[in-house]
Amino acid sequence: MMKTYILLFRGINVGGRNILPMRDLGLLLQENGFDGVKTYIQSGNVVLKGKAKPGDSLSSVIESRFGFRPEIIALEAHEFEAAVKHNPYDLADGKAVHLYFSEREPQPDMDKLAALASERERFELKGKVFYLYAPDGIGRSKLVAGLEKCLGVSATGRNLNTLNKLRQMMEKA
């Protein structure tokens, strides 16, 4: 039976490095047995159907074709929905709310996270998802700059607007 998955790629198409055109990625995923492949913006967001959860073999296939091995967070539809549902912040402010997903359970330094947070930033960690409310944006955020070091794991973030778009795509899948 086919299940719906959401793939979140970390660190692709940023600053001219790790270039992975979404059209080419979509074709590659179809060639490797996935159906209903839909991509959203160049930062690496994919909704697809597959018989098994995409894993390390997908990173290897991409490496052989594009010359780099991307980190990919693969979420089953129910995992993705739960992460979005448990967001503790204002759902109306889609640019200010960010969810950072990690593959492994973080081992956070909560004191350091609190020290890096600006006066207006708020955050919570629930399982493998770090929730951040950053009303002043994340471009200059000291918390975002030090996030992975404080969490002890790599993570990839998406704002709530992007996550809502992925939910819409998932519902149509």
GUZA-264340 format. One record per residue: residue number from 0; residue in one letter; y, z, x of N, C-alpha, C in turn. Coordinates in Angstrom, 2 decimals, always signed. Example, Ala and Ser with C-alpha at 12.3 -4.5 7.8 and 13.67 -1.06 7.14 Angstrom:
  num  residu       ny       nz       nx      cay      caz      cax       cy       cz       cx
    0       A    -5.69    +7.80   +13.19    -4.50    +7.80   +12.30    -3.30    +7.80   +13.20
    1       S    -2.25    +7.08   +12.85    -1.06    +7.14   +13.67    +0.03    +7.87   +12.90
This chain:
  num  residu       ny       nz       nx      cay      caz      cax       cy       cz       cx
    0       M    -1.18    +0.00    +0.83    +0.00    +0.00    +0.00    +1.25    +0.00    +0.88
    1       M    +2.23    -0.77    +0.49    +3.48    -0.87    +1.25    +4.41    +0.28    +0.88
    2       K    +5.02    +0.87    +1.90    +6.02    +1.92    +1.70    +7.37    +1.40    +2.18
    3       T    +8.43    +2.00    +1.66    +9.77    +1.65    +2.10   +10.18    +2.57    +3.24
    4       Y   +10.78    +1.98    +4.28   +11.25    +2.72    +5.45   +12.70    +2.35    +5.74
    5       I   +13.40    +3.30    +6.32   +14.74    +3.07    +6.81   +14.68    +3.25    +8.32
    6       L   +15.16    +2.26    +9.06   +15.21    +2.34   +10.52   +16.65    +2.50   +10.95
    7       L   +16.91    +3.47   +11.79   +18.22    +3.70   +12.36   +18.11    +3.53   +13.86
    8       F   +18.75    +2.50   +14.38   +18.70    +2.21   +15.81   +19.82    +2.98   +16.49
    9       R   +19.54    +3.49   +17.68   +20.52    +4.25   +18.44   +21.04    +3.42   +19.60
   10       G   +22.37    +3.32   +19.69   +23.00    +2.75   +20.87   +22.85    +1.25   +21.05
   11       I   +22.76    +0.49   +19.97   +22.69    -0.97   +20.13   +24.04    -1.59   +19.75
   12       N   +24.30    -2.75   +20.34   +25.50    -3.53   +20.04   +26.79    -2.72   +20.22
   13       V   +26.80    -1.86   +21.23   +27.98    -1.04   +21.52   +28.51    -1.41   +22.90
   14       G   +29.77    -1.76   +22.96   +30.40    -2.04   +24.25   +29.76    -3.18   +25.02
   15       G   +29.20    -4.15   +24.31   +28.60    -5.30   +24.98   +27.25    -5.03   +25.63
   16       R   +26.68    -3.86   +25.36   +25.37    -3.51   +25.93   +24.32    -3.45   +24.83
   17       N   +23.06    -3.64   +25.24   +21.93    -3.56   +24.30   +22.18    -4.41   +23.06
   18       I   +22.46    -5.68   +23.30   +22.77    -6.60   +22.22   +21.50    -6.96   +21.46
   19       L   +21.55    -6.74   +20.17   +20.42    -7.02   +19.29   +20.97    -7.60   +17.99
   20       P   +21.06    -8.93   +17.90   +21.58    -9.55   +16.68   +20.70    -9.20   +15.48
   21       M   +21.33    -8.81   +14.39   +20.58    -8.37   +13.21   +19.72    -9.48   +12.63
   22       R   +20.20   -10.70   +12.68   +19.40   -11.82   +12.16   +18.09   -11.95   +12.96
   23       D   +18.21   -11.90   +14.28   +17.03   -11.98   +15.15   +16.11   -10.79   +14.94
   24       L   +16.70    -9.61   +14.77   +15.89    -8.41   +14.52   +15.11    -8.57   +13.22
   25       G   +15.77    -9.06   +12.17   +15.09    -9.27   +10.89   +13.90   -10.19   +11.02
   26       L   +14.08   -11.29   +11.74   +12.98   -12.24   +11.95   +11.85   -11.60   +12.75
   27       L   +12.20   -10.84   +13.78   +11.20   -10.18   +14.60   +10.39    -9.18   +13.78
   28       L   +11.05    -8.45   +12.90   +10.35    -7.49   +12.05    +9.40    -8.21   +11.09
   29       Q    +9.84    -9.32   +10.54    +8.97   -10.11    +9.65    +7.77   -10.64   +10.42
   30       E    +7.99   -11.12   +11.63    +6.88   -11.62   +12.47    +5.86   -10.53   +12.76
   31       N    +6.31    -9.28   +12.73    +5.43    -8.16   +13.06    +4.91    -7.42   +11.83
   32       G    +4.90    -8.12   +10.68    +4.20    -7.62    +9.51    +5.01    -6.82    +8.51
   33       F    +6.33    -6.79    +8.66    +7.14    -6.06    +7.70    +7.72    -7.01    +6.66
   34       D    +7.87    -6.53    +5.44    +8.37    -7.34    +4.33    +9.71    -6.80    +3.83
   35       G   +10.42    -7.65    +3.09   +11.66    -7.23    +2.45   +12.69    -6.70    +3.42
   36       V   +12.74    -7.26    +4.61   +13.63    -6.77    +5.66   +15.08    -7.08    +5.31
   37       K   +15.90    -6.01    +5.27   +17.33    -6.15    +5.04   +18.06    -5.34    +6.10
   38       T   +19.07    -5.95    +6.70   +19.86    -5.24    +7.71   +21.26    -4.99    +7.16
   39       Y   +21.91    -3.98    +7.72   +23.28    -3.66    +7.31   +24.10    -3.34    +8.55
   40       I   +25.16    -4.01    +8.73   +26.11    -3.98    +9.84   +25.40    -3.97   +11.21
   41       Q   +26.16    -4.25   +12.23   +25.61    -4.49   +13.56   +25.13    -3.25   +14.31
   42       S   +25.34    -2.07   +13.75   +24.95    -0.86   +14.47   +23.48    -0.51   +14.33
   43       G   +22.72    -1.35   +13.62   +21.27    -1.16   +13.58   +20.79    -0.31   +12.44
   44       N   +20.94    -0.81   +11.24   +20.44    -0.15   +10.04   +19.54    -1.15    +9.32
   45       V   +18.31    -0.74    +9.05   +17.34    -1.65    +8.46   +16.59    -0.95    +7.33
   46       V   +16.41    -1.67    +6.24   +15.53    -1.23    +5.16   +14.41    -2.25    +5.10
   47       L   +13.17    -1.78    +5.05   +12.03    -2.70    +5.02   +10.83    -2.04    +4.37
   48       K    +9.81    -2.84    +4.14    +8.54    -2.34    +3.61    +7.46    -2.62    +4.64
   49       G    +6.53    -1.68    +4.76    +5.44    -1.85    +5.70    +4.24    -1.03    +5.29
   50       K    +3.09    -1.40    +5.86    +1.86    -0.66    +5.58    +1.79    +0.63    +6.39
   51       A    +2.52    +0.67    +7.51    +2.54    +1.86    +8.35    +3.95    +2.08    +8.87
   52       K    +4.25    +3.32    +9.18    +5.58    +3.68    +9.69    +5.80    +3.00   +11.05
   53       P    +6.92    +2.31   +11.19    +7.22    +1.68   +12.49    +7.30    +2.75   +13.58
   54       G    +6.75    +2.43   +14.73    +6.72    +3.41   +15.81    +7.10    +2.81   +17.14
   55       D    +6.55    +3.39   +18.22    +6.86    +2.96   +19.58    +6.52    +1.51   +19.84
   56       S    +5.52    +0.99   +19.14    +5.15    -0.41   +19.37    +6.30    -1.34   +19.02
   57       L    +7.11    -0.96   +18.02    +8.26    -1.78   +17.65    +9.29    -1.78   +18.79
   58       S    +9.53    -0.64   +19.40   +10.45    -0.58   +20.54    +9.95    -1.46   +21.68
   59       S    +8.63    -1.48   +21.89    +8.04    -2.31   +22.94    +8.22    -3.80   +22.66
   60       V    +8.03    -4.20   +21.40    +8.21    -5.60   +21.01    +9.66    -6.02   +21.23
   61       I   +10.59    -5.16   +20.86   +12.01    -5.46   +21.06   +12.33    -5.55   +22.55
   62       E   +11.75    -4.64   +23.33   +11.98    -4.67   +24.78   +11.49    -5.98   +25.39
   63       S   +10.32    -6.45   +24.98    +9.80    -7.69   +25.55   +10.64    -8.90   +25.14
   64       R   +11.25    -8.86   +23.97   +12.06    -9.98   +23.49   +13.51    -9.92   +23.96
   65       F   +14.10    -8.70   +23.99   +15.54    -8.57   +24.25   +15.89    -7.86   +25.55
   66       G   +14.88    -7.33   +26.25   +15.12    -6.77   +27.58   +15.59    -5.32   +27.62
   67       F   +15.52    -4.62   +26.54   +15.83    -3.18   +26.54   +14.98    -2.52   +25.46
   68       R   +14.77    -1.23   +25.64   +13.92    -0.47   +24.71   +14.80    +0.45   +23.87
   69       P   +15.03    +0.10   +22.61   +15.91    +0.94   +21.79   +15.19    +2.17   +21.25
   70       E   +15.98    +3.22   +21.05   +15.47    +4.38   +20.33   +15.63    +4.07   +18.85
   71       I   +14.59    +4.35   +18.09   +14.60    +4.06   +16.66   +14.14    +5.29   +15.90
   72       I   +14.93    +5.70   +14.95   +14.52    +6.76   +14.03   +13.99    +6.04   +12.79
   73       A   +12.72    +6.22   +12.50   +12.10    +5.60   +11.32   +11.86    +6.69   +10.28
   74       L   +12.44    +6.48    +9.12   +12.32    +7.47    +8.04   +11.64    +6.85    +6.84
   75       E   +10.71    +7.58    +6.24   +10.16    +7.14    +4.96   +11.26    +7.35    +3.92
   76       A   +11.19    +6.62    +2.84   +12.22    +6.67    +1.80   +12.47    +8.12    +1.35
   77       H   +11.42    +8.89    +1.15   +11.60   +10.27    +0.67   +12.29   +11.15    +1.71
   78       E   +12.03   +10.90    +3.01   +12.70   +11.67    +4.07   +14.20   +11.34    +4.09
   79       F   +14.50   +10.07    +3.95   +15.89    +9.62    +3.94   +16.63   +10.23    +2.74
   80       E   +16.02   +10.13    +1.56   +16.63   +10.68    +0.35   +16.86   +12.18    +0.47
   81       A   +15.91   +12.90    +1.03   +16.05   +14.35    +1.19   +17.22   +14.68    +2.12
   82       A   +17.36   +13.93    +3.19   +18.45   +14.16    +4.14   +19.80   +13.98    +3.45
   83       V   +19.94   +12.91    +2.68   +21.20   +12.65    +1.99   +21.44   +13.69    +0.89
   84       K   +20.38   +14.04    +0.19   +20.50   +15.01    -0.91   +20.95   +16.38    -0.41
   85       H   +20.49   +16.78    +0.77   +20.79   +18.11    +1.29   +22.13   +18.19    +2.04
   86       N   +22.90   +17.11    +1.98   +24.23   +17.11    +2.59   +25.09   +18.20    +1.94
   87       P   +25.62   +19.13    +2.72   +26.38   +20.24    +2.13   +27.87   +19.94    +1.93
   88       Y   +28.31   +18.73    +2.28   +29.75   +18.44    +2.26   +30.16   +17.49    +1.15
   89       D   +31.45   +17.39    +0.94   +32.06   +16.60    -0.13   +31.58   +15.16    -0.08
   90       L   +30.90   +14.76    -1.13   +30.34   +13.41    -1.18   +31.40   +12.34    -1.37
   91       A   +32.59   +12.72    -1.77   +33.64   +11.74    -2.02   +34.29   +11.25    -0.73
   92       D   +34.15   +11.99    +0.34   +34.82   +11.64    +1.60   +33.83   +11.01    +2.56
   93       G   +33.42    +9.77    +2.24   +32.34    +9.10    +2.97   +32.61    +8.79    +4.42
   94       K   +33.87    +8.69    +4.83   +34.17    +8.44    +6.24   +34.18    +9.72    +7.06
   95       A   +34.39   +10.85    +6.42   +34.52   +12.12    +7.13   +33.19   +12.87    +7.27
   96       V   +32.19   +12.47    +6.49   +30.89   +13.14    +6.52   +29.91   +12.27    +7.31
   97       H   +29.28   +12.88    +8.31   +28.34   +12.16    +9.17   +27.03   +12.93    +9.24
   98       L   +25.94   +12.19    +9.22   +24.62   +12.77    +9.40   +24.06   +12.22   +10.70
   99       Y   +23.58   +13.10   +11.56   +22.97   +12.72   +12.83   +21.48   +13.03   +12.72
  100       F   +20.67   +11.99   +12.90   +19.23   +12.10   +12.78   +18.59   +12.15   +14.16
  101       S   +17.59   +12.99   +14.31   +16.85   +13.06   +15.58   +15.35   +12.93   +15.29
  102       E   +14.66   +12.44   +16.27   +13.21   +12.24   +16.14   +12.47   +13.58   +16.24
  103       R   +12.94   +14.44   +17.12   +12.30   +15.75   +17.34   +13.20   +16.86   +16.80
  104       E   +12.61   +18.00   +16.59   +13.34   +19.18   +16.12   +14.34   +19.63   +17.20
  105       P   +15.62   +19.71   +16.88   +16.61   +20.15   +17.88   +16.40   +21.61   +18.28
  106       Q   +16.83   +21.92   +19.50   +16.85   +23.29   +20.02   +18.32   +23.60   +20.31
  107       P   +19.11   +23.85   +19.26   +20.56   +23.87   +19.41   +21.12   +25.10   +20.13
  108       D   +22.22   +24.86   +20.82   +23.05   +25.94   +21.36   +24.20   +26.09   +20.36
  109       M   +24.00   +26.94   +19.37   +24.95   +27.08   +18.27   +26.31   +27.60   +18.74
  110       D   +26.32   +28.46   +19.76   +27.59   +28.96   +20.27   +28.40   +27.84   +20.89
  111       K   +27.74   +26.99   +21.65   +28.44   +25.87   +22.28   +28.93   +24.87   +21.22
  112       L   +28.11   +24.61   +20.20   +28.54   +23.73   +19.11   +29.80   +24.29   +18.44
  113       A   +29.79   +25.59   +18.16   +30.94   +26.22   +17.52   +32.18   +26.15   +18.41
  114       A   +31.99   +26.32   +19.71   +33.11   +26.28   +20.64   +33.72   +24.87   +20.73
  115       L   +32.89   +23.83   +20.58   +33.38   +22.46   +20.67   +34.03   +21.97   +19.37
  116       A   +33.66   +22.56   +18.26   +34.17   +22.12   +16.96   +35.68   +22.39   +16.85
  117       S   +36.39   +21.43   +16.30   +37.82   +21.63   +16.05   +37.98   +22.61   +14.90
  118       E   +39.19   +23.02   +14.68   +39.48   +23.98   +13.62   +39.07   +23.45   +12.25
  119       R   +39.15   +22.13   +12.07   +38.85   +21.53   +10.75   +37.42   +21.01   +10.62
  120       E   +36.68   +20.93   +11.71   +35.31   +20.42   +11.63   +34.37   +21.52   +11.15
  121       R   +33.39   +21.08   +10.35   +32.35   +21.98    +9.86   +31.00   +21.32   +10.13
  122       F   +29.97   +22.12   +10.37   +28.66   +21.53   +10.63   +27.55   +22.45   +10.18
  123       E   +26.40   +21.84    +9.92   +25.16   +22.56    +9.61   +24.01   +21.76   +10.19
  124       L   +22.98   +22.46   +10.59   +21.75   +21.83   +11.06   +20.64   +22.21   +10.10
  125       K   +19.98   +21.19    +9.54   +18.86   +21.41    +8.63   +17.71   +20.55    +9.12
  126       G   +16.72   +21.18    +9.72   +15.59   +20.44   +10.25   +16.02   +19.50   +11.37
  127       K   +15.73   +18.21   +11.19   +16.07   +17.21   +12.20   +17.38   +16.49   +11.90
  128       V   +18.17   +17.04   +10.97   +19.43   +16.40   +10.59   +20.59   +17.35   +10.85
  129       F   +21.59   +16.85   +11.58   +22.81   +17.59   +11.86   +23.90   +17.02   +10.95
  130       Y   +24.47   +17.84   +10.11   +25.49   +17.43    +9.15   +26.86   +17.82    +9.71
  131       L   +27.77   +16.87    +9.71   +29.10   +17.11   +10.26   +30.17   +16.64    +9.28
  132       Y   +31.11   +17.54    +9.01   +32.30   +17.18    +8.26   +33.43   +17.13    +9.29
  133       A   +33.98   +15.94    +9.50   +35.02   +15.73   +10.51   +36.20   +15.02    +9.84
  134       P   +37.07   +15.76    +9.15   +38.15   +15.13    +8.40   +39.15   +14.36    +9.26
  135       D   +39.20   +14.64   +10.55   +40.12   +13.95   +11.45   +39.44   +12.80   +12.20
  136       G   +38.21   +12.47   +11.81   +37.47   +11.40   +12.45   +36.63   +11.91   +13.61
  137       I   +35.76   +11.02   +14.13   +34.87   +11.44   +15.22   +35.24   +10.80   +16.56
  138       G   +36.20    +9.90   +16.56   +36.55    +9.18   +17.78   +36.95   +10.07   +18.94
  139       R   +37.66   +11.14   +18.66   +38.12   +12.05   +19.73   +37.49   +13.43   +19.62
  140       S   +36.47   +13.54   +18.81   +35.84   +14.84   +18.56   +35.08   +15.33   +19.79
  141       K   +35.45   +16.52   +20.27   +34.72   +17.13   +21.39   +33.31   +17.51   +20.96
  142       L   +33.17   +17.89   +19.69   +31.86   +18.24   +19.17   +30.92   +17.04   +19.22
  143       V   +31.39   +15.89   +18.75   +30.55   +14.69   +18.76   +30.23   +14.28   +20.21
  144       A   +31.22   +14.38   +21.09   +31.01   +14.00   +22.49   +29.92   +14.86   +23.15
  145       G   +29.82   +16.12   +22.77   +28.82   +17.01   +23.37   +27.62   +17.29   +22.49
  146       L   +27.51   +16.58   +21.39   +26.50   +16.90   +20.39   +25.07   +16.88   +20.92
  147       E   +24.66   +15.78   +21.54   +23.27   +15.68   +21.98   +22.92   +16.74   +23.03
  148       K   +23.86   +17.01   +23.92   +23.62   +18.04   +24.92   +23.42   +19.41   +24.25
  149       C   +24.23   +19.68   +23.23   +24.12   +20.95   +22.52   +22.86   +21.04   +21.66
  150       L   +22.41   +19.89   +21.13   +21.21   +19.88   +20.31   +19.93   +19.87   +21.14
  151       G   +20.02   +19.37   +22.36   +18.85   +19.28   +23.22   +17.94   +18.11   +22.89
  152       V   +18.41   +17.18   +22.04   +17.66   +15.98   +21.68   +18.65   +14.83   +21.50
  153       S   +18.14   +13.61   +21.59   +19.00   +12.47   +21.26   +19.08   +12.36   +19.74
  154       A   +20.21   +11.82   +19.29   +20.43   +11.69   +17.85   +21.26   +10.45   +17.58
  155       T   +21.12    +9.91   +16.40   +21.94    +8.77   +16.00   +22.63    +9.12   +14.69
  156       G   +23.93    +8.85   +14.64   +24.72    +9.25   +13.49   +25.15    +8.09   +12.62
  157       R   +25.31    +8.39   +11.33   +25.82    +7.43   +10.36   +26.75    +8.18    +9.42
  158       N   +27.83    +7.51    +9.01   +28.70    +8.17    +8.05   +28.11    +8.01    +6.65
  159       L   +28.63    +8.78    +5.73   +28.08    +8.81    +4.38   +28.23    +7.47    +3.67
  160       N   +29.30    +6.72    +3.96   +29.45    +5.39    +3.35   +28.28    +4.50    +3.73
  161       T   +27.90    +4.51    +5.00   +26.76    +3.70    +5.46   +25.47    +4.17    +4.80
  162       L   +25.27    +5.47    +4.73   +24.05    +6.00    +4.12   +23.96    +5.64    +2.65
  163       N   +25.09    +5.67    +1.96   +25.09    +5.29    +0.55   +24.75    +3.81    +0.38
  164       K   +25.23    +2.98    +1.28   +24.89    +1.55    +1.24   +23.39    +1.36    +1.48
  165       L   +22.84    +2.09    +2.42   +21.39    +2.00    +2.68   +20.59    +2.48    +1.47
  166       R   +21.08    +3.48    +0.78   +20.40    +3.94    -0.45   +20.38    +2.83    -1.49
  167       Q   +21.50    +2.14    -1.65   +21.57    +1.03    -2.61   +20.57    -0.07    -2.22
  168       M   +20.52    -0.38    -0.92   +19.59    -1.41    -0.45   +18.14    -0.97    -0.68
  169       M   +17.88    +0.30    -0.48   +16.53    +0.85    -0.65   +16.10    +0.76    -2.12
  170       E   +17.02    +1.02    -3.03   +16.71    +0.97    -4.45   +16.36    -0.45    -4.90
  171       K   +16.91    -1.44    -4.24   +16.65    -2.84    -4.58   +15.44    -3.39    -3.85
  172       A   +14.90    -2.61    -2.93   +13.76    -3.09    -2.12   +12.48    -3.14    -2.94
